[in-house]
Amino acid sequence: MSSLKHDEVRCVNEMKTPPVNRLSDSGRRESNADLDQTPKKVDEKTIELLDRVFGQLPISVVLTDSEGRIIMINDHYAEFLNTRKTGVVGRLVQEVVPNTRLPIVLATGQAEISAEHFYGNKTKAIVHRIPFFADDGSVAGCLGIVLFESVEELQNLAKAYQDLHTQLSAYQNEIKSVFRAKYSFADILGESLSMRKNKGMARRMALSGANILITGESGTGKELWAHAIHRASQRKEFPFVSVNCGAIPENLLESELFGYEEGAFTGAKKGGKLGKFQIANGGTLFLDEIGDMPLLMQVKILRVLQEREIEKVGGTGAERVDVRIIAATHRDLQQMAHDGTFREDLFYRLNILSLHLQPLREHPEDISLLIQHFLTKYGSSTGTVKRVAPETMTILRGYNWPGNVRELSAVIERLLVTADAEVITPLDLPMEICLANKEREHGYACGLDQALAGVEREMITRALRITHNSKTAAAKLLGIPRSRLYRKLEQFDFPELRDD
């Protein structure tokens, strides 16, 4: 009834009910037309309007005047009562609706919301009984609404709602489990001064809601730091979603980030698809390699950061999102902005907080700790227990590690497989590390011939160790004739080896 205008309520109040004959105290038959002093009747346009409004409702509705006479009943309710609309208009509601309390509501002016109602067949329904009032405050009539025609209907709806809520909770938990931060600050190893400073700074950044730009060479663990920041933030209970901007083709990046509507393009999934911004809503979106993002997409990302809303591909309206951005790159975005290959305004939006990760060569004191961690990590998965000889550790600590922690991790995992003995010696190390160590020890003062000789001796030593001192197998492994290997063995004064 709240949707009816004030004038329409007044018209309903002024409605004249059809004459009903009754006996007076003196026994004289008189009609309610003689007793009712209200205006004679509501105009037909108002009746038509009410009939249209109530007729379209999928629930049962009845409307009475101040005397409790039905002035409107919709088709749905008439069918439920197994009667005809034309046969009940003008009758007292208690004559039509079994056990109705509408007359009581008319008398008290007190609404009864979500009340139980028993019909003659003992069907229990859930109903609203709502009075409405005239300008002078008197009760003008009453609106009866049957919300549920049986308690079973309500119970079925409640069960359907509960099932839907359970399913939604399961989906939300699945999203949280799939899109969650896997690492914390405890997983970031390093006790050097630079690492301690970065951890302290990152913890403070986590408590802020501002965007963060993480910079550093490839392999320094930028995504690991992004995970840890999210885990320490107030958004930790919400998704952490990672997107590699450089790994997604330009023509797919927009739909990946913003999602798309059904039919947005050829091959679009039925029902459309959620974008990463929607999945990350309430949480953190990690944009890795942001420096590889096309300029056109940079404009769209800038708009999201400014307006806090997205628009799906093929969509017609904007959708609000609450997402914190952590971006990462190995590029110099400030220089790129100066060169025009990265939007300057986007750079400033991302660079509110900045965290620079030093390459491993700048904090070599952390290498021993990292090596021990990787030995334990990969050794436990393969059942292999090995340790690094002191001289090997010295070489590893002195290596430049152009691939940073990622390269160190790969080298240790490889050594656990390729090293024969329990102790990893310098001879077990990859050739590039050995050569770098030789160069570091001798520089270029030794000359090209001496450097080449050192490399040859190193390779022959390794081949003989792998083949258990078999000269035939070693020559085959090195890809040279056995006679040439003999000459090299004599040249480098190798100890006497078995003939095979």
LOSETI-142765 format. One line per field, with one value per residue (C-alpha): residue in one letter; x, y, z; residue number from 1. Coordinates in Angstrom, 3 decimals. Example, Ala and Ser with C-alpha at 12.3 -4.5 7.8 and 13.67 -1.06 7.14 Angstrom:
BEGIN
residuo	[A,S] $
u	[12.300,13.670] $
v	[-4.500,-1.060] $
w	[7.800,7.140] $
num	[1,2] $
REM end
This chain:
BEGIN
residuo	[M,S,S,L,K,H,D,E,V,R,C,V,N,E,M,K,T,P,P,V,N,R,L,S,D,S,G,R,R,E,S,N,A,D,L,D,Q,T,P,K,K,V,D,E,K,T,I,E,L,L,D,R,V,F,G,Q,L,P,I,S,V,V,L,T,D,S,E,G,R,I,I,M,I,N,D,H,Y,A,E,F,L,N,T,R,K,T,G,V,V,G,R,L,V,Q,E,V,V,P,N,T,R,L,P,I,V,L,A,T,G,Q,A,E,I,S,A,E,H,F,Y,G,N,K,T,K,A,I,V,H,R,I,P,F,F,A,D,D,G,S,V,A,G,C,L,G,I,V,L,F,E,S,V,E,E,L,Q,N,L,A,K,A,Y,Q,D,L,H,T,Q,L,S,A,Y,Q,N,E,I,K,S,V,F,R,A,K,Y,S,F,A,D,I,L,G,E,S,L,S,M,R,K,N,K,G,M,A,R,R,M,A,L,S,G,A,N,I,L,I,T,G,E,S,G,T,G,K,E,L,W,A,H,A,I,H,R,A,S,Q,R,K,E,F,P,F,V,S,V,N,C,G,A,I,P,E,N,L,L,E,S,E,L,F,G,Y,E,E,G,A,F,T,G,A,K,K,G,G,K,L,G,K,F,Q,I,A,N,G,G,T,L,F,L,D,E,I,G,D,M,P,L,L,M,Q,V,K,I,L,R,V,L,Q,E,R,E,I,E,K,V,G,G,T,G,A,E,R,V,D,V,R,I,I,A,A,T,H,R,D,L,Q,Q,M,A,H,D,G,T,F,R,E,D,L,F,Y,R,L,N,I,L,S,L,H,L,Q,P,L,R,E,H,P,E,D,I,S,L,L,I,Q,H,F,L,T,K,Y,G,S,S,T,G,T,V,K,R,V,A,P,E,T,M,T,I,L,R,G,Y,N,W,P,G,N,V,R,E,L,S,A,V,I,E,R,L,L,V,T,A,D,A,E,V,I,T,P,L,D,L,P,M,E,I,C,L,A,N,K,E,R,E,H,G,Y,A,C,G,L,D,Q,A,L,A,G,V,E,R,E,M,I,T,R,A,L,R,I,T,H,N,S,K,T,A,A,A,K,L,L,G,I,P,R,S,R,L,Y,R,K,L,E,Q,F,D,F,P,E,L,R,D,D] $
u	[0.000,2.982,3.285,-0.154,-0.187,-1.825,-4.675,-5.409,-5.646,-8.042,-10.145,-10.251,-11.358,-14.153,-15.397,-19.131,-19.844,-22.832,-26.128,-26.697,-30.150,-30.345,-32.835,-32.845,-33.391,-37.056,-37.345,-37.612,-35.611,-33.054,-29.976,-26.444,-27.033,-29.232,-26.525,-23.289,-22.543,-19.234,-19.028,-20.964,-18.280,-14.757,-14.366,-13.957,-10.447,-9.121,-10.810,-9.270,-5.849,-6.074,-7.266,-4.267,-1.809,-3.109,-3.930,-0.262,0.987,1.950,0.686,-2.803,-4.073,-7.374,-8.311,-11.194,-12.798,-13.163,-16.168,-14.299,-16.074,-13.998,-13.365,-10.608,-9.366,-6.903,-7.304,-4.639,-6.469,-9.900,-8.549,-6.929,-10.286,-12.057,-14.387,-14.995,-13.901,-17.252,-19.025,-17.087,-16.593,-18.829,-19.136,-17.695,-14.230,-15.087,-17.780,-15.190,-11.913,-12.176,-10.883,-9.737,-8.436,-8.751,-11.751,-9.577,-6.841,-9.465,-10.604,-7.146,-5.235,-2.301,-0.607,0.106,3.222,4.166,1.334,0.010,-3.437,-5.509,-8.005,-11.013,-9.107,-6.525,-4.026,-1.653,-0.519,1.768,0.086,0.444,-2.523,-1.819,-4.222,-4.080,-5.313,-7.260,-6.015,-7.713,-5.899,-8.878,-8.563,-9.620,-9.276,-7.028,-4.722,-4.371,-1.459,-0.868,2.900,2.925,-0.180,1.168,3.893,5.355,5.854,7.753,9.759,10.643,11.721,13.747,15.415,16.131,17.613,19.716,20.923,21.785,23.550,25.508,26.458,27.462,29.571,31.243,32.013,33.357,35.557,36.739,37.654,39.499,41.373,42.275,42.934,44.765,48.140,50.397,53.365,53.972,56.952,58.163,58.757,61.059,64.539,67.405,69.068,71.142,70.602,68.887,66.479,65.601,64.937,62.724,60.732,60.115,59.052,56.802,55.041,54.202,53.003,50.737,48.781,48.106,45.468,47.577,48.811,52.344,54.943,57.569,60.696,63.700,65.528,63.951,64.208,64.285,60.916,58.573,55.474,56.572,56.708,53.271,51.815,53.360,52.077,48.540,48.747,49.727,47.040,43.461,42.379,43.939,40.549,39.732,41.201,44.739,44.643,47.779,47.951,51.106,50.564,53.350,52.096,48.575,48.066,47.021,43.664,42.744,44.061,40.972,38.522,40.892,41.003,37.448,35.476,32.868,29.144,27.525,27.721,30.354,32.418,32.671,33.547,32.365,31.147,27.450,26.689,29.850,32.925,34.121,37.232,40.167,39.042,35.692,37.308,39.712,36.941,37.649,41.182,44.378,45.116,48.784,49.752,53.093,55.279,53.125,55.799,54.767,51.147,50.018,49.362,45.672,45.172,47.102,44.381,41.685,43.625,44.079,40.321,39.699,42.151,40.483,36.805,36.934,34.649,34.977,32.976,32.877,33.644,30.268,28.715,26.466,27.038,29.790,30.323,31.943,35.025,37.125,40.579,44.078,46.703,50.212,52.199,55.663,58.229,61.890,61.775,62.502,58.952,60.036,62.351,59.636,57.228,59.822,60.207,56.431,56.195,54.415,51.739,53.154,49.817,49.478,53.044,52.217,48.997,50.909,53.985,52.249,54.322,57.452,59.554,62.861,64.304,68.098,69.700,71.218,74.776,74.227,73.471,75.652,75.554,72.066,73.231,74.234,70.825,69.049,71.166,70.359,66.672,66.670,68.658,65.991,63.079,64.118,65.833,62.680,60.672,63.227,64.433,67.957,70.208,73.310,75.507,77.746,81.511,83.041,85.033,81.868,79.989,82.743,82.339,78.550,78.748,81.112,79.020,77.207,73.778,72.323,69.081,69.056,67.212,65.341,68.651,70.072,66.969,67.296,71.020,70.528,67.637,69.837,72.824,70.713,70.154,73.498,76.000,77.202,78.429,76.754,78.984,78.629,82.113,83.255,83.435,79.666,78.911,77.521,80.105,78.996,79.616,83.019,84.069,82.921,84.943,88.072,87.645,87.229,90.358,92.633,91.001,92.172,95.863,96.394,95.823,93.449,95.490,95.736,92.049,91.104,93.400,91.691,88.310,89.486,90.986,87.758,85.608,87.863,87.905,84.124,83.732,86.094,84.286,80.899,82.184,84.100,87.475,86.543,88.591,86.457,83.215,84.744,85.923,82.451,80.872,83.211,82.609,86.300,88.388,89.960,93.438,92.820,91.723,94.965,97.008,95.069,95.533,99.259,99.283,97.514,99.512,96.517,97.246,97.442,93.951,92.676,92.697,89.388] $
v	[0.000,2.245,2.520,4.208,7.980,10.051,11.134,7.512,6.631,9.491,8.267,4.795,6.284,8.202,5.126,4.345,0.649,-0.987,-0.797,-3.636,-3.960,-4.459,-4.095,-1.013,-1.175,-0.391,-3.261,-1.022,-2.287,0.314,0.340,1.431,4.167,5.823,5.505,6.192,9.881,9.546,10.699,8.357,6.519,6.601,7.439,4.621,5.728,5.124,1.724,0.871,2.002,-0.089,-3.077,-2.790,-2.426,-5.318,-7.473,-7.655,-8.759,-12.450,-12.558,-12.461,-8.966,-7.663,-4.056,-2.972,0.307,1.561,-0.707,-3.807,-4.132,-5.377,-2.682,-4.528,-8.111,-9.320,-12.370,-14.310,-14.071,-14.744,-17.905,-18.950,-18.493,-20.361,-17.462,-14.731,-11.122,-9.741,-11.796,-10.511,-6.776,-4.928,-7.809,-7.772,-9.280,-11.759,-13.197,-13.971,-14.679,-17.370,-16.386,-12.964,-10.455,-7.454,-6.109,-6.186,-4.239,-1.740,-1.318,-0.984,0.688,-1.640,-3.474,-7.197,-8.101,-11.661,-13.074,-16.618,-17.146,-20.333,-20.846,-23.114,-26.094,-25.626,-24.282,-22.014,-18.962,-16.020,-12.635,-8.877,-6.852,-3.151,-0.280,3.005,6.323,9.386,12.945,13.317,10.238,7.907,4.420,4.629,0.980,-2.035,-3.892,-7.655,-9.408,-13.156,-13.519,-17.310,-19.370,-22.161,-22.544,-25.271,-22.670,-20.492,-23.457,-24.426,-20.866,-20.761,-24.045,-22.791,-19.633,-21.646,-23.921,-20.886,-19.257,-22.449,-22.693,-19.034,-19.499,-22.500,-20.451,-17.613,-20.011,-21.561,-18.129,-17.376,-20.682,-20.305,-16.582,-16.232,-14.974,-18.003,-16.323,-14.149,-12.111,-15.245,-16.802,-13.951,-15.038,-12.680,-11.027,-8.430,-4.769,-4.102,-7.019,-5.934,-2.393,-3.610,-5.880,-3.053,-0.723,-3.345,-4.073,-0.385,-0.269,-3.249,-1.281,1.477,1.176,3.049,1.556,0.146,-0.106,-2.820,-2.530,-4.783,-7.075,-10.304,-13.039,-10.785,-12.074,-9.177,-11.383,-13.000,-9.548,-8.684,-11.839,-10.967,-7.389,-8.600,-11.192,-8.435,-5.996,-5.420,-7.050,-10.418,-12.175,-11.184,-12.471,-11.882,-12.021,-11.997,-10.972,-11.046,-8.131,-9.260,-12.833,-12.049,-11.057,-7.441,-8.358,-10.509,-8.332,-6.108,-9.006,-10.725,-7.683,-6.375,-9.459,-9.533,-9.883,-12.775,-12.235,-9.500,-11.153,-14.369,-17.202,-15.413,-17.819,-18.118,-15.926,-13.898,-13.963,-12.188,-10.082,-10.078,-6.762,-8.308,-11.438,-9.311,-7.040,-6.208,-7.583,-6.973,-7.112,-7.722,-6.404,-8.034,-6.628,-3.503,-1.969,-4.371,-3.171,-1.537,2.211,1.813,-0.502,1.895,4.484,2.055,1.107,4.798,5.320,2.438,3.934,7.331,6.341,3.032,1.436,-0.882,-1.612,-5.107,-5.702,-5.490,-3.990,-0.945,0.217,0.734,-1.451,-0.234,-2.099,-1.837,-3.114,-2.274,-2.320,-3.645,-3.327,-4.671,-4.216,-4.721,-1.694,1.960,3.324,6.885,6.810,5.143,7.917,10.475,8.633,8.434,4.633,4.652,7.075,9.553,10.015,6.258,6.086,8.610,6.776,3.515,4.974,6.352,3.869,2.334,-0.625,-1.390,-4.892,-5.107,-7.769,-10.740,-9.630,-6.556,-8.609,-11.755,-12.290,-13.769,-16.407,-19.026,-18.790,-19.111,-22.103,-23.934,-23.188,-24.572,-27.667,-28.422,-27.546,-29.626,-32.322,-33.117,-33.540,-35.949,-37.619,-36.325,-34.944,-33.069,-30.279,-27.738,-27.854,-24.641,-23.948,-24.447,-22.008,-19.443,-19.751,-19.480,-16.414,-14.749,-15.464,-12.511,-14.257,-12.362,-14.324,-13.464,-15.725,-17.517,-18.627,-19.670,-21.773,-23.536,-24.236,-25.843,-27.963,-29.165,-29.921,-32.147,-34.343,-34.141,-34.203,-37.760,-37.466,-36.222,-33.162,-30.733,-29.764,-27.076,-29.747,-30.212,-26.585,-25.530,-24.482,-20.834,-20.510,-22.208,-19.970,-16.875,-18.022,-18.557,-15.122,-13.606,-15.372,-14.637,-11.730,-11.260,-10.949,-14.642,-14.230,-16.005,-19.222,-19.731,-19.020,-21.514,-24.112,-23.650,-24.186,-27.305,-28.811,-28.068,-29.761,-32.826,-33.192,-33.040,-35.550,-38.035,-37.751,-38.323,-41.363,-42.765,-42.147,-43.981,-42.248,-43.660,-42.505,-39.137,-38.489,-39.326,-37.019,-34.193,-34.826,-35.295,-38.265,-40.400,-39.628,-35.900,-36.609,-38.545,-35.547,-33.235,-35.613,-35.573,-31.769,-31.104,-33.769,-35.792,-38.771,-42.200,-43.422,-46.867,-47.901,-49.141] $
w	[0.000,0.526,-3.252,-3.521,-3.664,-0.896,-3.164,-4.011,-0.304,0.223,-2.689,-1.188,2.129,0.378,-1.424,-0.973,-0.393,-2.107,-0.162,2.287,3.894,7.678,10.560,12.852,16.605,15.942,13.530,10.451,7.476,6.382,4.202,4.987,2.449,5.076,7.756,5.882,5.712,3.755,0.122,-2.114,-4.074,-5.479,-9.126,-11.616,-12.649,-9.140,-9.026,-12.391,-11.181,-8.009,-9.979,-12.323,-9.454,-7.361,-10.357,-11.366,-7.962,-7.687,-4.085,-2.568,-1.694,-0.290,0.493,2.748,3.707,7.275,7.828,6.730,3.393,0.500,-2.094,-3.963,-4.173,-6.771,-9.001,-7.134,-3.818,-5.329,-6.923,-3.630,-1.843,-4.648,-5.348,-7.936,-7.570,-8.651,-6.032,-3.016,-3.600,-1.146,1.288,4.792,4.735,7.520,5.247,2.588,4.402,7.099,10.549,9.353,11.892,9.596,11.588,14.726,12.947,11.779,15.373,16.954,14.145,14.941,12.085,12.344,10.387,9.363,11.443,11.264,9.791,9.745,6.941,7.182,5.839,8.605,6.128,8.024,6.063,6.795,6.324,6.791,8.094,7.629,8.407,6.506,7.757,6.641,6.973,10.358,11.722,11.697,10.214,6.578,5.714,5.848,3.505,3.831,2.129,2.085,1.910,1.990,1.395,3.586,6.174,3.966,1.256,3.718,4.937,1.368,0.654,3.850,2.915,-0.595,0.890,3.317,0.525,-1.577,1.352,2.006,-1.659,-1.730,1.396,-0.228,-3.338,-1.209,0.743,-2.512,-3.857,-0.626,-0.801,-4.460,-4.376,-1.107,-0.023,0.417,2.090,5.125,6.309,8.100,4.667,3.604,4.690,5.343,8.328,6.495,7.300,3.956,4.458,7.991,6.795,3.952,6.262,8.696,5.900,4.292,7.597,7.957,4.350,4.994,7.588,5.079,2.399,-0.160,-3.428,-3.450,-6.207,-5.666,-7.805,-8.202,-10.589,-11.785,-9.183,-6.116,-4.897,-5.631,-5.610,-2.342,-0.745,-2.176,-0.593,2.765,2.675,1.978,4.779,7.227,6.064,7.159,3.884,4.763,5.008,1.434,-1.864,-3.071,-6.864,-8.996,-12.659,-14.789,-17.149,-19.443,-19.844,-21.111,-24.777,-25.216,-26.778,-23.753,-20.946,-20.671,-20.335,-17.904,-15.641,-15.980,-17.058,-19.807,-20.350,-22.170,-25.925,-25.602,-28.343,-30.311,-27.962,-24.818,-22.146,-21.421,-18.449,-18.965,-16.766,-13.652,-14.002,-11.619,-10.132,-9.182,-7.754,-5.709,-4.405,-0.783,-1.092,-3.045,-6.767,-7.569,-10.999,-11.764,-14.543,-14.753,-16.977,-19.761,-19.748,-23.043,-22.924,-23.784,-20.819,-18.593,-19.261,-18.114,-14.978,-14.175,-14.387,-11.973,-9.496,-9.783,-9.846,-7.940,-10.498,-13.489,-16.593,-18.061,-21.712,-23.419,-20.292,-20.142,-16.577,-14.049,-10.984,-7.779,-6.562,-3.429,-4.311,-3.147,-5.884,-5.401,-8.624,-9.381,-12.122,-12.929,-15.221,-14.458,-14.658,-13.967,-16.975,-19.041,-18.035,-19.135,-22.457,-22.968,-22.818,-19.452,-18.314,-15.839,-14.044,-13.561,-12.235,-9.533,-8.664,-8.210,-6.553,-3.460,-1.459,-2.982,-1.920,-3.664,-3.341,-3.551,-5.765,-3.955,-4.790,-2.596,0.519,0.141,3.914,3.404,0.910,3.514,5.190,1.841,0.803,4.028,3.521,-0.020,1.019,3.614,1.334,-1.670,0.367,2.307,-0.885,-2.390,0.793,0.117,2.850,1.732,2.967,1.306,1.795,3.209,0.037,-2.025,0.198,-0.357,-4.123,-3.906,-1.679,-4.122,-7.230,-8.800,-9.012,-11.975,-11.491,-7.777,-5.299,-8.089,-9.630,-6.254,-5.593,-8.950,-8.457,-5.034,-6.305,-9.173,-6.907,-4.678,-7.731,-9.550,-6.675,-6.027,-2.477,0.672,0.642,-2.284,-3.502,-5.972,-8.660,-8.366,-9.168,-12.564,-15.134,-15.208,-11.473,-11.737,-14.611,-12.765,-9.762,-11.888,-13.411,-9.981,-8.721,-11.676,-13.487,-17.075,-16.179,-16.822,-20.556,-22.919,-23.293,-19.558,-19.096,-21.817,-20.308,-16.958,-18.545,-20.373,-17.203,-15.303,-17.953,-18.184,-14.399,-14.308,-17.171,-15.527,-12.219,-13.860,-15.776,-12.780,-14.503,-17.717,-20.442,-23.262,-21.655,-20.695,-24.264,-25.556,-22.979,-23.988,-27.679,-28.567,-29.833,-27.131,-28.520,-27.938,-24.394,-23.793,-24.949,-22.634,-19.702,-20.311,-20.834,-17.544,-15.688,-14.567,-12.284,-13.869,-14.804,-15.633,-19.297,-20.693] $
num	[1,2,3,4,5,6,7,8,9,10,11,12,13,14,15,16,17,18,19,20,21,22,23,24,25,26,27,28,29,30,31,32,33,34,35,36,37,38,39,40,41,42,43,44,45,46,47,48,49,50,51,52,53,54,55,56,57,58,59,60,61,62,63,64,65,66,67,68,69,70,71,72,73,74,75,76,77,78,79,80,81,82,83,84,85,86,87,88,89,90,91,92,93,94,95,96,97,98,99,100,101,102,103,104,105,106,107,108,109,110,111,112,113,114,115,116,117,118,119,120,121,122,123,124,125,126,127,128,129,130,131,132,133,134,135,136,137,138,139,140,141,142,143,144,145,146,147,148,149,150,151,152,153,154,155,156,157,158,159,160,161,162,163,164,165,166,167,168,169,170,171,172,173,174,175,176,177,178,179,180,181,182,183,184,185,186,187,188,189,190,191,192,193,194,195,196,197,198,199,200,201,202,203,204,205,206,207,208,209,210,211,212,213,214,215,216,217,218,219,220,221,222,223,224,225,226,227,228,229,230,231,232,233,234,235,236,237,238,239,240,241,242,243,244,245,246,247,248,249,250,251,252,253,254,255,256,257,258,259,260,261,262,263,264,265,266,267,268,269,270,271,272,273,274,275,276,277,278,279,280,281,282,283,284,285,286,287,288,289,290,291,292,293,294,295,296,297,298,299,300,301,302,303,304,305,306,307,308,309,310,311,312,313,314,315,316,317,318,319,320,321,322,323,324,325,326,327,328,329,330,331,332,333,334,335,336,337,338,339,340,341,342,343,344,345,346,347,348,349,350,351,352,353,354,355,356,357,358,359,360,361,362,363,364,365,366,367,368,369,370,371,372,373,374,375,376,377,378,379,380,381,382,383,384,385,386,387,388,389,390,391,392,393,394,395,396,397,398,399,400,401,402,403,404,405,406,407,408,409,410,411,412,413,414,415,416,417,418,419,420,421,422,423,424,425,426,427,428,429,430,431,432,433,434,435,436,437,438,439,440,441,442,443,444,445,446,447,448,449,450,451,452,453,454,455,456,457,458,459,460,461,462,463,464,465,466,467,468,469,470,471,472,473,474,475,476,477,478,479,480,481,482,483,484,485,486,487,488,489,490,491,492,493,494,495,496,497,498,499,500] $
REM end
